Amino acid sequence: MLRRYADVVRFLNEFTDYERMASSYSAGDYTLDRMRRLLSALGNPERAFVSLHIAGTKGKGSTAHLAEALLRAAGHRTGLYTSPHLVDMRERLRIDGVPIGEGAFTRTMAEMEPELRRLRPTYFETMTAAAFLHFANTGVDTAVIEVGLGGRLDATNVILPVACAITTIDYDHMDKLGHTLEAIAGEKAGILKPGVPAISSPQPPAARRVLEARGKPCFPRFRVGSRRGFVLKFTVKGFGACELPALGEHQAANAATALALVERSGVRLTPRIVRRAFQKVRLPGRVEVVGRRPWVIVDAAHNPVSARALASALKSVPRRRTVLVFGASADKDYGSMLRTLLPGADLAIFTRAANTRAAAPSDLRKQAGNRPSVVAGSVARALAMARKAAGPRDAIVVTGSFYVAGEALGVLGRHG
């Protein structure tokens, strides 16, 4: 019996966690049948609330947070389901922007326990079902659901949303989704449903053709304006001028996608609602500034397109030198990422997260060539070295994977 939060943590560790494994694609591992059986046994909680569904390679997490903030500002009781987590697994399940408490999570898991022991779902399936059940039990009226991987066979793709969105598509998870943009876009487009409004961020031509053939999505029009400090100014057709406290012009595309998604779901958005939603929104681990003098910036970039967005965002950060703290999963294209990020670094500290998928820091360091670089055996040690090396006018940039970003935020005391 699951009576305490510690019991739940131990119980979850028994489930297969493909997020932390370098697994290859297997049709048996990525079927929706078990997820449907689990939800049916729980009374189909995913039908108790209105849902918005978001897939994509780059920006889906930010778009999900922005859409939830808009719904909350419009007066809705909201649920938000995202993955992976950064510091604490309870971040994945949020009610009105607040992560689920230990007590509520324990009660939810205890309610699910008999069916979990019978069906033995994966870790992600379990967390997804827990989110749906918790949202239903707490009276959420609208939930924003982020796809975990791909779309077509993702465990979240059992919902019937009122609107869906696909953020920018690029190369990632090719062993599971395919080695062409057309193939990857086809998997992402698996969340599109007949008669359900679809929104898309700007896409490469090959991906756009696939999406237009599958669902004829709306592409919101926006334009990036000036920047005041760390505030991004942009305009979105139909919504006018907007401001977002975020680094990176790519966030304008995510915000425009979130605005269109929420509006297409039937929610009326006014300039006041948009302003209130964006004014205080936090995008955890997305070019997030968590320290000053020196600047400390944490970003969960884990593929080449994310690295390019980070490099572009850093252009607006005033600094004398840059200390890069980098760790990546061994199955990721970290070579391409480092070719983007190393030219802007005065010192690189290569490290690894406490994860079996992590690349060895010595392998990462080979990508640096003759550039100044060192290795650290842990993220905590790398941060300590970076703080010692950086002056008050410098910037420390921590990136390479969700796991590195999450461990850094944990060390820095940024939770929830």
GUTOR-59665 format. One record per residue (C-alpha): x, y, z; residue in one letter; residue number from 1. Coordinates in Angstrom, 2 decimals. Example, Ala and Ser with C-alpha at 12.3 -4.5 7.8 and 13.67 -1.06 7.14 Angstrom:
<pts>
{{12.30, -4.50, 7.80}, 'A', 1} {{13.67, -1.06, 7.14}, 'S', 2} 
</pts>
This chain:
<pts>
{{0.00, 0.00, 0.00}, 'M', 1} {{1.18, 3.50, -0.87}, 'L', 2} {{0.75, 5.59, 2.28}, 'R', 3} {{3.70, 7.98, 2.16}, 'R', 4} {{5.37, 10.02, -0.55}, 'Y', 5} {{8.59, 8.03, -0.05}, 'A', 6} {{6.61, 4.86, -0.83}, 'D', 7} {{5.43, 6.44, -4.09}, 'V', 8} {{8.96, 7.39, -5.13}, 'V', 9} {{10.20, 3.85, -4.53}, 'R', 10} {{7.18, 2.41, -6.35}, 'F', 11} {{7.72, 4.62, -9.41}, 'L', 12} {{11.35, 3.56, -9.60}, 'N', 13} {{10.11, 0.04, -10.38}, 'E', 14} {{8.56, 1.18, -13.67}, 'F', 15} {{10.37, 1.21, -16.99}, 'T', 16} {{11.57, 4.75, -17.65}, 'D', 17} {{12.42, 5.24, -21.31}, 'Y', 18} {{13.28, 8.89, -20.68}, 'E', 19} {{16.41, 7.80, -18.82}, 'R', 20} {{17.29, 4.97, -21.19}, 'M', 21} {{18.99, 5.04, -24.58}, 'A', 22} {{16.30, 2.80, -26.05}, 'S', 23} {{15.68, 1.99, -29.68}, 'S', 24} {{12.24, 1.99, -31.24}, 'Y', 25} {{10.06, -1.03, -30.67}, 'S', 26} {{6.43, -1.13, -31.78}, 'A', 27} {{5.57, -3.12, -28.68}, 'G', 28} {{6.95, -0.41, -26.40}, 'D', 29} {{5.09, 2.45, -28.07}, 'Y', 30} {{1.50, 1.27, -28.36}, 'T', 31} {{-1.48, 3.17, -26.93}, 'L', 32} {{-3.45, 0.02, -26.04}, 'D', 33} {{-2.09, -0.30, -22.49}, 'R', 34} {{-2.67, 3.41, -21.85}, 'M', 35} {{-6.28, 3.10, -22.98}, 'R', 36} {{-6.81, 0.05, -20.75}, 'R', 37} {{-5.35, 1.90, -17.77}, 'L', 38} {{-7.52, 4.97, -18.27}, 'L', 39} {{-10.60, 2.84, -18.81}, 'S', 40} {{-9.97, 1.06, -15.51}, 'A', 41} {{-9.68, 4.48, -13.82}, 'L', 42} {{-13.01, 5.66, -15.25}, 'G', 43} {{-11.55, 7.63, -18.17}, 'N', 44} {{-10.55, 10.74, -16.19}, 'P', 45} {{-9.18, 12.39, -19.36}, 'E', 46} {{-12.79, 13.01, -20.42}, 'R', 47} {{-13.60, 15.10, -17.33}, 'A', 48} {{-11.98, 18.31, -18.58}, 'F', 49} {{-11.35, 20.28, -21.75}, 'V', 50} {{-7.85, 19.69, -23.10}, 'S', 51} {{-5.37, 21.45, -25.39}, 'L', 52} {{-2.64, 19.29, -26.94}, 'H', 53} {{0.86, 20.45, -27.94}, 'I', 54} {{3.58, 18.57, -29.86}, 'A', 55} {{6.79, 19.70, -31.57}, 'G', 56} {{10.57, 19.52, -31.43}, 'T', 57} {{11.41, 23.00, -30.17}, 'K', 58} {{9.26, 25.22, -27.97}, 'G', 59} {{6.43, 22.90, -26.94}, 'K', 60} {{7.22, 23.26, -23.24}, 'G', 61} {{7.34, 27.05, -23.39}, 'S', 62} {{4.16, 27.12, -25.47}, 'T', 63} {{2.43, 24.90, -22.92}, 'A', 64} {{3.42, 27.17, -20.02}, 'H', 65} {{2.30, 30.25, -21.95}, 'L', 66} {{-1.04, 28.72, -22.93}, 'A', 67} {{-1.73, 27.69, -19.33}, 'E', 68} {{-0.90, 31.21, -18.12}, 'A', 69} {{-3.35, 32.68, -20.64}, 'L', 70} {{-6.12, 30.30, -19.56}, 'L', 71} {{-5.50, 31.07, -15.89}, 'R', 72} {{-5.53, 34.81, -16.53}, 'A', 73} {{-8.84, 34.34, -18.34}, 'A', 74} {{-10.36, 32.86, -15.19}, 'G', 75} {{-10.05, 29.13, -15.82}, 'H', 76} {{-9.07, 26.51, -13.27}, 'R', 77} {{-6.16, 25.00, -15.13}, 'T', 78} {{-4.13, 21.85, -15.28}, 'G', 79} {{-0.71, 21.67, -16.91}, 'L', 80} {{1.11, 18.46, -17.78}, 'Y', 81} {{4.69, 18.74, -19.08}, 'T', 82} {{7.76, 16.52, -19.27}, 'S', 83} {{10.45, 15.80, -18.41}, 'P', 84} {{10.75, 17.53, -15.05}, 'H', 85} {{13.76, 19.61, -14.09}, 'L', 86} {{14.15, 19.30, -10.32}, 'V', 87} {{11.18, 17.39, -8.91}, 'D', 88} {{8.85, 14.97, -10.71}, 'M', 89} {{5.85, 16.75, -9.19}, 'R', 90} {{6.57, 19.71, -11.52}, 'E', 91} {{4.96, 17.68, -14.29}, 'R', 92} {{1.49, 18.01, -12.74}, 'L', 93} {{0.35, 21.55, -11.98}, 'R', 94} {{-2.96, 22.99, -10.86}, 'I', 95} {{-3.33, 26.73, -11.45}, 'D', 96} {{0.41, 26.92, -12.03}, 'G', 97} {{1.38, 25.18, -8.76}, 'V', 98} {{3.04, 21.72, -8.75}, 'P', 99} {{1.06, 18.93, -7.11}, 'I', 100} {{1.79, 18.52, -3.40}, 'G', 101} {{3.32, 15.38, -1.94}, 'E', 102} {{0.09, 14.45, -0.16}, 'G', 103} {{-2.10, 14.88, -3.23}, 'A', 104} {{0.35, 12.96, -5.38}, 'F', 105} {{0.46, 10.12, -2.86}, 'T', 106} {{-3.36, 9.94, -2.77}, 'R', 107} {{-3.54, 9.93, -6.57}, 'T', 108} {{-0.99, 7.14, -6.86}, 'M', 109} {{-2.70, 5.13, -4.11}, 'A', 110} {{-5.97, 5.35, -6.04}, 'E', 111} {{-4.18, 4.05, -9.14}, 'M', 112} {{-2.08, 1.42, -7.38}, 'E', 113} {{-4.22, -1.71, -8.02}, 'P', 114} {{-4.40, -1.03, -11.75}, 'E', 115} {{-0.73, -0.08, -11.93}, 'L', 116} {{0.28, -3.39, -10.37}, 'R', 117} {{-2.02, -5.25, -12.74}, 'R', 118} {{-1.09, -3.53, -16.01}, 'L', 119} {{2.55, -2.50, -15.29}, 'R', 120} {{2.62, 0.63, -17.46}, 'P', 121} {{5.79, 2.61, -18.15}, 'T', 122} {{6.88, 5.53, -15.98}, 'Y', 123} {{5.62, 8.05, -18.54}, 'F', 124} {{2.27, 6.30, -18.92}, 'E', 125} {{1.91, 6.26, -15.15}, 'T', 126} {{2.69, 9.96, -14.78}, 'M', 127} {{0.33, 10.81, -17.65}, 'T', 128} {{-2.52, 8.83, -16.11}, 'A', 129} {{-1.79, 10.40, -12.72}, 'A', 130} {{-2.07, 13.85, -14.27}, 'A', 131} {{-5.41, 13.06, -15.88}, 'F', 132} {{-6.79, 11.55, -12.67}, 'L', 133} {{-5.57, 14.44, -10.51}, 'H', 134} {{-7.02, 17.00, -12.92}, 'F', 135} {{-10.38, 15.22, -12.85}, 'A', 136} {{-10.40, 14.85, -9.06}, 'N', 137} {{-9.58, 18.52, -8.45}, 'T', 138} {{-12.16, 19.97, -10.82}, 'G', 139} {{-9.87, 21.36, -13.49}, 'V', 140} {{-11.95, 22.76, -16.35}, 'D', 141} {{-9.15, 23.14, -18.93}, 'T', 142} {{-5.81, 21.35, -19.11}, 'A', 143} {{-2.81, 21.94, -21.35}, 'V', 144} {{-1.13, 18.64, -22.24}, 'I', 145} {{2.39, 18.52, -23.67}, 'E', 146} {{3.40, 15.52, -25.75}, 'V', 147} {{6.35, 13.59, -24.34}, 'G', 148} {{7.90, 12.24, -27.54}, 'L', 149} {{6.65, 12.34, -31.12}, 'G', 150} {{2.88, 12.46, -31.08}, 'G', 151} {{1.21, 9.60, -32.92}, 'R', 152} {{2.16, 6.95, -30.35}, 'L', 153} {{2.74, 9.19, -27.35}, 'D', 154} {{0.78, 8.21, -24.23}, 'A', 155} {{-0.92, 11.62, -24.19}, 'T', 156} {{-2.50, 10.95, -27.59}, 'N', 157} {{-5.52, 9.28, -26.05}, 'V', 158} {{-7.22, 12.63, -25.42}, 'I', 159} {{-9.69, 14.37, -27.72}, 'L', 160} {{-8.60, 18.02, -27.46}, 'P', 161} {{-10.63, 21.07, -28.42}, 'V', 162} {{-7.53, 22.48, -30.15}, 'A', 163} {{-3.97, 21.37, -30.76}, 'C', 164} {{-0.66, 22.95, -31.72}, 'A', 165} {{2.61, 21.81, -33.25}, 'I', 166} {{5.64, 23.91, -32.51}, 'T', 167} {{8.76, 24.08, -34.68}, 'T', 168} {{9.84, 20.67, -36.02}, 'I', 169} {{13.50, 19.75, -36.41}, 'D', 170} {{15.81, 16.74, -36.12}, 'Y', 171} {{15.62, 14.93, -32.77}, 'D', 172} {{14.88, 11.37, -31.59}, 'H', 173} {{15.59, 10.16, -35.14}, 'M', 174} {{15.96, 6.54, -33.97}, 'D', 175} {{12.27, 6.60, -33.05}, 'K', 176} {{10.69, 9.23, -35.29}, 'L', 177} {{12.61, 8.88, -38.56}, 'G', 178} {{15.62, 10.41, -40.25}, 'H', 179} {{13.85, 12.96, -42.46}, 'T', 180} {{11.84, 16.04, -41.56}, 'L', 181} {{8.90, 14.55, -43.46}, 'E', 182} {{8.96, 11.41, -41.29}, 'A', 183} {{9.36, 13.37, -38.05}, 'I', 184} {{6.56, 15.76, -39.04}, 'A', 185} {{4.35, 12.77, -39.82}, 'G', 186} {{4.81, 11.47, -36.26}, 'E', 187} {{4.13, 14.90, -34.75}, 'K', 188} {{1.05, 15.30, -36.96}, 'A', 189} {{-0.35, 12.18, -35.34}, 'G', 190} {{-2.00, 14.40, -32.70}, 'I', 191} {{-4.14, 16.15, -35.33}, 'L', 192} {{-7.79, 15.07, -35.19}, 'K', 193} {{-10.62, 15.57, -37.73}, 'P', 194} {{-12.58, 18.70, -36.94}, 'G', 195} {{-10.16, 19.86, -34.22}, 'V', 196} {{-8.58, 23.30, -34.87}, 'P', 197} {{-4.81, 23.09, -35.38}, 'A', 198} {{-2.15, 25.76, -34.90}, 'I', 199} {{1.45, 25.61, -36.06}, 'S', 200} {{4.56, 27.61, -35.30}, 'S', 201} {{6.80, 28.51, -38.27}, 'P', 202} {{8.06, 25.31, -39.90}, 'Q', 203} {{10.77, 24.23, -42.35}, 'P', 204} {{9.21, 23.76, -45.81}, 'P', 205} {{9.36, 19.95, -45.70}, 'A', 206} {{7.58, 19.80, -42.33}, 'A', 207} {{5.06, 22.44, -43.32}, 'R', 208} {{4.02, 20.46, -46.39}, 'R', 209} {{3.29, 17.41, -44.25}, 'V', 210} {{1.25, 19.38, -41.71}, 'L', 211} {{-0.75, 21.16, -44.38}, 'E', 212} {{-1.58, 17.85, -46.03}, 'A', 213} {{-2.68, 16.30, -42.72}, 'R', 214} {{-4.65, 19.04, -41.00}, 'G', 215} {{-4.43, 22.45, -42.70}, 'K', 216} {{-3.22, 24.24, -39.55}, 'P', 217} {{-3.38, 27.98, -38.94}, 'C', 218} {{0.03, 29.70, -38.90}, 'F', 219} {{-0.25, 32.79, -36.64}, 'P', 220} {{1.50, 35.88, -37.94}, 'R', 221} {{3.82, 37.79, -35.62}, 'F', 222} {{6.71, 40.22, -35.76}, 'R', 223} {{9.53, 40.71, -33.28}, 'V', 224} {{10.02, 44.31, -32.22}, 'G', 225} {{12.55, 45.99, -29.96}, 'S', 226} {{13.95, 44.69, -26.70}, 'R', 227} {{14.05, 46.60, -23.41}, 'R', 228} {{16.47, 44.87, -21.09}, 'G', 229} {{15.34, 41.29, -20.79}, 'F', 230} {{11.81, 42.04, -21.99}, 'V', 231} {{10.88, 40.80, -25.46}, 'L', 232} {{8.51, 43.02, -27.44}, 'K', 233} {{6.54, 41.65, -30.38}, 'F', 234} {{3.22, 41.98, -32.17}, 'T', 235} {{0.80, 39.20, -33.08}, 'V', 236} {{-1.87, 39.66, -35.71}, 'K', 237} {{-5.24, 39.89, -33.99}, 'G', 238} {{-3.71, 40.63, -30.58}, 'F', 239} {{-1.51, 43.69, -31.16}, 'G', 240} {{1.56, 44.56, -29.11}, 'A', 241} {{2.79, 42.04, -26.52}, 'C', 242} {{5.63, 41.90, -24.01}, 'E', 243} {{7.24, 38.84, -22.49}, 'L', 244} {{9.89, 38.73, -19.73}, 'P', 245} {{12.04, 36.24, -21.60}, 'A', 246} {{15.33, 35.93, -23.46}, 'L', 247} {{15.28, 34.81, -27.08}, 'G', 248} {{13.31, 35.98, -30.08}, 'E', 249} {{12.13, 32.38, -30.58}, 'H', 250} {{9.77, 32.95, -27.64}, 'Q', 251} {{7.72, 35.31, -29.80}, 'A', 252} {{6.79, 32.35, -32.02}, 'A', 253} {{5.89, 30.27, -28.97}, 'N', 254} {{3.75, 33.08, -27.55}, 'A', 255} {{1.97, 33.62, -30.88}, 'A', 256} {{1.27, 29.89, -31.07}, 'T', 257} {{-0.07, 29.84, -27.50}, 'A', 258} {{-2.32, 32.84, -28.17}, 'L', 259} {{-3.80, 31.27, -31.29}, 'A', 260} {{-4.21, 27.90, -29.58}, 'L', 261} {{-6.12, 29.31, -26.62}, 'V', 262} {{-8.29, 31.50, -28.84}, 'E', 263} {{-9.13, 28.58, -31.14}, 'R', 264} {{-10.15, 26.60, -28.06}, 'S', 265} {{-13.01, 29.05, -27.62}, 'G', 266} {{-11.55, 31.30, -24.91}, 'V', 267} {{-11.97, 35.04, -25.39}, 'R', 268} {{-8.67, 36.86, -24.88}, 'L', 269} {{-8.52, 40.59, -24.26}, 'T', 270} {{-5.37, 42.77, -24.24}, 'P', 271} {{-5.68, 43.00, -20.46}, 'R', 272} {{-5.80, 39.20, -20.07}, 'I', 273} {{-2.80, 38.75, -22.34}, 'V', 274} {{-0.84, 41.42, -20.51}, 'R', 275} {{-1.66, 39.90, -17.10}, 'R', 276} {{-0.75, 36.38, -18.29}, 'A', 277} {{2.58, 37.30, -19.84}, 'F', 278} {{3.68, 39.80, -17.21}, 'Q', 279} {{4.62, 37.27, -14.53}, 'K', 280} {{4.99, 34.04, -16.49}, 'V', 281} {{8.04, 31.93, -15.71}, 'R', 282} {{9.49, 29.58, -18.30}, 'L', 283} {{11.59, 27.23, -16.15}, 'P', 284} {{14.85, 26.11, -17.70}, 'G', 285} {{14.19, 28.01, -20.94}, 'R', 286} {{17.07, 30.53, -21.19}, 'V', 287} {{16.18, 31.26, -17.58}, 'E', 288} {{18.16, 33.92, -15.72}, 'V', 289} {{18.66, 32.60, -12.18}, 'V', 290} {{21.56, 34.76, -10.98}, 'G', 291} {{23.29, 38.11, -11.43}, 'R', 292} {{26.88, 39.33, -11.02}, 'R', 293} {{27.75, 37.09, -12.74}, 'P', 294} {{24.73, 36.28, -14.85}, 'W', 295} {{23.73, 32.65, -14.38}, 'V', 296} {{21.57, 31.36, -17.24}, 'I', 297} {{20.12, 27.85, -17.34}, 'V', 298} {{18.69, 26.41, -20.53}, 'D', 299} {{17.48, 22.88, -21.23}, 'A', 300} {{18.63, 22.95, -24.87}, 'A', 301} {{19.26, 19.33, -25.87}, 'H', 302} {{19.35, 19.36, -29.68}, 'N', 303} {{20.93, 21.51, -32.42}, 'P', 304} {{17.87, 23.71, -33.05}, 'V', 305} {{17.62, 24.52, -29.32}, 'S', 306} {{21.33, 25.31, -29.20}, 'A', 307} {{20.94, 27.75, -32.08}, 'R', 308} {{18.06, 29.46, -30.29}, 'A', 309} {{20.16, 29.73, -27.12}, 'L', 310} {{23.14, 31.18, -28.98}, 'A', 311} {{20.87, 33.78, -30.56}, 'S', 312} {{19.27, 34.65, -27.21}, 'A', 313} {{22.67, 35.17, -25.57}, 'L', 314} {{23.45, 38.01, -27.98}, 'K', 315} {{21.26, 40.30, -25.89}, 'S', 316} {{23.04, 39.49, -22.60}, 'V', 317} {{25.68, 42.13, -21.74}, 'P', 318} {{28.80, 40.35, -20.53}, 'R', 319} {{32.58, 40.45, -20.63}, 'R', 320} {{33.27, 36.70, -20.79}, 'R', 321} {{31.17, 33.53, -21.06}, 'T', 322} {{31.73, 30.35, -19.05}, 'V', 323} {{29.87, 27.46, -20.65}, 'L', 324} {{28.83, 24.52, -18.45}, 'V', 325} {{27.81, 21.72, -20.81}, 'F', 326} {{26.64, 18.13, -20.42}, 'G', 327} {{24.60, 16.05, -22.84}, 'A', 328} {{23.13, 12.62, -23.36}, 'S', 329} {{25.39, 10.28, -25.32}, 'A', 330} {{22.65, 9.58, -27.88}, 'D', 331} {{22.21, 13.26, -28.76}, 'K', 332} {{23.95, 15.24, -31.51}, 'D', 333} {{26.15, 17.10, -29.04}, 'Y', 334} {{28.79, 17.72, -31.72}, 'G', 335} {{26.42, 20.00, -33.64}, 'S', 336} {{25.35, 21.70, -30.43}, 'M', 337} {{28.93, 22.44, -29.43}, 'L', 338} {{29.81, 23.74, -32.88}, 'R', 339} {{27.11, 26.34, -32.24}, 'T', 340} {{27.91, 27.16, -28.61}, 'L', 341} {{31.71, 26.88, -28.27}, 'L', 342} {{32.59, 29.88, -30.48}, 'P', 343} {{30.85, 32.13, -27.95}, 'G', 344} {{32.52, 30.59, -24.90}, 'A', 345} {{35.73, 31.80, -23.29}, 'D', 346} {{35.89, 28.71, -21.09}, 'L', 347} {{34.00, 25.43, -21.38}, 'A', 348} {{33.42, 23.15, -18.39}, 'I', 349} {{32.22, 19.72, -19.51}, 'F', 350} {{30.23, 17.68, -17.04}, 'T', 351} {{27.60, 14.97, -16.76}, 'R', 352} {{24.25, 14.57, -15.04}, 'A', 353} {{23.56, 11.61, -12.75}, 'A', 354} {{21.98, 9.68, -15.61}, 'N', 355} {{22.97, 6.49, -17.39}, 'T', 356} {{22.42, 8.20, -20.77}, 'R', 357} {{24.96, 10.94, -20.04}, 'A', 358} {{27.99, 11.31, -22.30}, 'A', 359} {{31.39, 11.17, -20.64}, 'A', 360} {{32.81, 14.67, -20.06}, 'P', 361} {{36.09, 13.50, -21.63}, 'S', 362} {{34.23, 12.66, -24.86}, 'D', 363} {{32.55, 16.06, -24.85}, 'L', 364} {{35.87, 17.78, -24.31}, 'R', 365} {{37.25, 16.29, -27.52}, 'K', 366} {{34.86, 18.59, -29.39}, 'Q', 367} {{36.58, 21.66, -27.91}, 'A', 368} {{39.86, 21.19, -29.76}, 'G', 369} {{42.34, 23.78, -28.54}, 'N', 370} {{39.74, 25.98, -26.87}, 'R', 371} {{40.15, 26.50, -23.08}, 'P', 372} {{38.24, 23.71, -21.37}, 'S', 373} {{38.16, 21.50, -18.28}, 'V', 374} {{36.03, 18.59, -17.05}, 'V', 375} {{34.00, 18.16, -13.88}, 'A', 376} {{32.53, 14.92, -12.58}, 'G', 377} {{29.21, 16.42, -11.50}, 'S', 378} {{26.99, 19.38, -12.27}, 'V', 379} {{27.46, 20.72, -8.74}, 'A', 380} {{31.23, 20.60, -9.15}, 'R', 381} {{31.02, 22.24, -12.58}, 'A', 382} {{28.94, 25.09, -11.15}, 'L', 383} {{31.44, 25.62, -8.34}, 'A', 384} {{34.27, 25.77, -10.88}, 'M', 385} {{32.30, 28.17, -13.07}, 'A', 386} {{31.60, 30.52, -10.16}, 'R', 387} {{35.28, 30.55, -9.29}, 'K', 388} {{36.26, 31.32, -12.90}, 'A', 389} {{33.62, 33.99, -13.61}, 'A', 390} {{33.85, 37.61, -12.63}, 'G', 391} {{30.87, 39.83, -11.73}, 'P', 392} {{30.59, 41.11, -15.32}, 'R', 393} {{30.67, 37.63, -16.87}, 'D', 394} {{27.96, 35.07, -17.67}, 'A', 395} {{27.71, 31.41, -16.71}, 'I', 396} {{25.57, 29.44, -19.18}, 'V', 397} {{24.45, 25.95, -18.15}, 'V', 398} {{22.97, 23.79, -20.90}, 'T', 399} {{23.08, 20.55, -22.91}, 'G', 400} {{20.20, 18.51, -21.48}, 'S', 401} {{17.11, 18.66, -19.27}, 'F', 402} {{18.99, 16.62, -16.70}, 'Y', 403} {{21.96, 19.00, -16.51}, 'V', 404} {{19.62, 22.00, -16.37}, 'A', 405} {{17.53, 20.34, -13.68}, 'G', 406} {{20.50, 19.44, -11.50}, 'E', 407} {{21.83, 22.98, -11.86}, 'A', 408} {{18.50, 24.47, -10.79}, 'L', 409} {{18.43, 22.10, -7.84}, 'G', 410} {{21.91, 23.19, -6.75}, 'V', 411} {{20.89, 26.83, -7.13}, 'L', 412} {{17.73, 26.32, -5.09}, 'G', 413} {{15.25, 26.89, -7.93}, 'R', 414} {{12.37, 24.50, -7.43}, 'H', 415} {{8.80, 24.24, -8.77}, 'G', 416} 
</pts>
